[in-house]
Amino acid sequence: MNRLRTACNRVAAEYGLTARESEILLLLARGRTAATIAETLVITPSTAKTHLRNIYAKLDVHTQQELINLVEAWID
């Protein structure tokens, strides 16, 4: 999991994600859903979805699989 975390940190820095978006990016890269992210981070589902939309826009991806592929491309 350290390699995944490192890749997410690199992606977050490259694409200008906020600290919270970076945290959520890691969960998304691990395949978590918006509902699970909301529960894990103790935020509302609406807030989680807003963060997801912002992350997807910044990374220019449209699906979670595209996001996972992008992060995996940053793994050494």
Buried (B, 14 or more C-beta within 10 A) or exposed (E): EEEBEEBBBBBBEEBEBEEBBBBBBBBBBBEBBBEEBBEEBEBEEEBBBEBBEBBBEBBEBEEBEEBBEBBEEBEE
